[in-house]
Amino acid sequence: MPQLDTSTWFITILSMIVTLFIMFQLKISKHYMYLNAEPLTTKLQKHTTPWETKWTKIYLPLSLPLQ
């Protein structure tokens, strides 16, 4: 039975790790990091809908009187 040739495994794994490291560095470098991370104040908008002023009730089949 032939032996498995593992002579190239080290360079293959090493080059894969280096490539992944470079790819992650390039991906992370595209993001801009803020020096002072403060939350932005946003204005809340009130949306008026027609059902807010009306009284509504959902009748479930189990809450109806028995017939």
CYANA upper distance limits for C-alpha pairs under 8 A (distance plus 0.5 A):
  6 THR  CA     10 PHE  CA      8.47
  8 THR  CA     12 THR  CA      6.68
  9 TRP  CA     13 ILE  CA      6.54
 10 PHE  CA     14 LEU  CA      6.50
 11 ILE  CA     15 SER  CA      6.42
 12 THR  CA     16 MET  CA      6.66
 13 ILE  CA     17 ILE  CA      6.75
 14 LEU  CA     18 VAL  CA      6.75
 15 SER  CA     19 THR  CA      6.51
 16 MET  CA     20 LEU  CA      6.64
 17 ILE  CA     21 PHE  CA      6.62
 18 VAL  CA     22 ILE  CA      6.71
 19 THR  CA     23 MET  CA      6.63
 20 LEU  CA     24 PHE  CA      6.65
 21 PHE  CA     25 GLN  CA      6.65
 22 ILE  CA     26 LEU  CA      6.68
 23 MET  CA     27 LYS  CA      6.67
 24 PHE  CA     28 ILE  CA      6.50
 25 GLN  CA     29 SER  CA      6.47
 26 LEU  CA     30 LYS  CA      7.21
 27 LYS  CA     31 HIS  CA      8.15
 48 THR  CA     52 GLU  CA      7.73
 49 THR  CA     53 THR  CA      8.50
 50 PRO  CA     54 LYS  CA      7.82
 51 TRP  CA     55 TRP  CA      8.11
 51 TRP  CA     56 THR  CA      8.21
 59 TYR  CA     63 SER  CA      7.10
 59 TYR  CA     64 LEU  CA      7.61
 60 LEU  CA     64 LEU  CA      7.31
